[in-house]
Amino acid sequence: MYNYRIRLGYGSGKLLIEFVKGVEKENFLTDLKEALSPINLEFEEILELWMNNEVLFHVNSSEGKFLLSKDIWDFAFILADDNQECVKRIDQILSKSKFFIKEEVDLSKNK
């Protein structure tokens, strides 16, 4: 199982999805892709940002484009600053997935 939360990005005020537990598991990306199969996601480009110890996935889906960021410290985020509806739809899908547990966040305290 993986835990995630939807929250506002620090200083941006834009919604993002933060994965907070389970990112270190070998099957994280496979399980995420399976969970998000309703939106037909495809990895368009994968960039290894060695200076940040991060891999950035440019993703296309039936809900639009978004970014998946995963680093060596087991942090992972889904961001779509220009497509907030996509972030909300991904949240809806993950909340019903057998792989993911949503941790509730008070967004009014996260501004």
Buried (B, 14 or more C-beta within 10 A) or exposed (E): EBBBBBBBBEEEEBBBBBBBBBBEEEEBBEBBBEBBEBBEBEEEEEEEEEEEEBBBBBBBBEBBEBBBBBBEEBEBBBBBBEBEEBBBBBBEBBEEBEBBBBEEEEEEEBE
